[in-house]
């Protein structure tokens, strides 16, 4: 038992040094992502449009979204994704440059146009921001090491109780 606890301490110590930087980035961005619904800096809040069945065609909504110069939308190739929210009466156009334009799904009125930083923070969180392979070579192993650190830490926490039991 003593041998196991000694090796557990060594594994725990070395694992902590290997996983500390990626883990801090994962934890920090995870906290920020947990707050994304409450902070308009991270993710713009969905505005209220005309609720109900959208009557505006997507091609017409795209024309309205193109009127926002900051979004740099020239055509469909500049749109990363579109969210249709019938309950709020909104089309949310996400531009390739990170801007989000919210268009009323009935009148075509621009409800909001602001940067959306969620995608960038998620890329940092999973490590794909740096290079796609970093996600699997650095961040995934750091997550596995963090899991084992939690397990070995629990073992080290129970160490005094296990020692009394063995004596």
MARKEBA-790091 format. One record per residue (C-alpha): residue in one letter; y, z, x. Coordinates in steps of 0.02 Angstrom, whole numbers, plus 50000, padded with zeros to 5 digits. Each point is the difference from the previous one (the first is absolute). Example, Ala and Ser with C-alpha at 12.3 -4.5 7.8 and 13.67 -1.06 7.14 Angstrom:
MARKEBA-790091
A497755039050615
S501724996750069
***
This chain:
MARKEBA-790091
X500005000050000
X501185004250144
X499674983150080
X500424991249837
X501635009549977
X500544996450180
X499704981449979
X500815000149829
X501585007150081
X499994986250134
X499734986249872
X501375007349891
X501245000850146
X499694982250064
X499954992749825
X501695007749962
X500794991550151
X499254983249954
X500545000549818
X501695008750006
X501224985250002
X499154988949871
X499655015249892
X501825005650003
X500534982449948
X498694999849861
X500525017249938
X501874996650011
X499934983449909
X498785007449874
X501275013449955
X501354986749981
X498864989349891
X499615014949890
X501875001349965
X500274981549965
X500185002249811
X501385012850024
X501034991150134
X500924983849963
X500184997350189
X498114997550013
X499654991049837
X501314994649873
X499735008149829
X499484988149861
X501484996849887
X499874998649811
X500114982449931
X499624993949826
X498285007349962
X498674989849913
X499184983350026
X500874990350140
X500794984149929
X500784993750161
X498944987550097
X499615005050179
X500814984050065
X501625004549910
X499885018050064
X499814993050176
X501644990649978
X500875016449955
X499195008650151
X500624986050112
X501795004749955
X499835015850107
X500474993950173
X499335015450093
X498234996449939
X500044982850083
X498904992449865
X500114980950004
X498364996549909
X498275006749964
X499555000050186
X501295013950027
X499215011449869
X498695012050065
X499485006549828
X500565002249821
X499695015249891
X500114997949813
X500415016349911
X500044996749813
X500275018349954
X501625000150100
X500424981849963
X500144995450183
X499404986950124
X500035007150177
X500124986350132
X499565005750176
X500744988350128
X499214996650170
X501485008550085
X499645016749914
X501274998849860
X499545003749820
X500914991549856
X499725006849825
X500344987649860
X500045003949813
X498484991249924
X500954994449845
X501824996850047
X499804995850185
X501345012650048
X499865006950179
X499635018549979
X499835004950182
X499964992250173
X499625011250148
X498895001450155
X498235006249972
X499385009350154
X498295004949930
X499104985150075
X500695003550173
X499555018549990
X498234995949940
X499804988050148
X500535014250116
X498845012149910
X498464989350026
X500504993450171
X500074981649954
X501884999850034
X499674999150188
X498564987550004
X498614997249870
X498645005650121
X500905016650040
X499535005649825
X498154999650044
X500065003850186
X501245014649998
X500405006449825
X498274999649922
X499205009250147
X501465012449998
X499615003349816
X498165002850041
X500475011650145
X501195009349883
X498565002549878
X498895007050139
X501455010850062
X500085007649828
X498135003350004
X500015007450176
X501575009849957
X499095007549851
X498575004450118
X501195008250122
X500825009449857
X498315006949949
X499575004150181
X500415018749990
X498955002149844
X498544990250071
X500085010050162
X499855016649907
X498544993349902
X499054994650156
X500195017050086
***
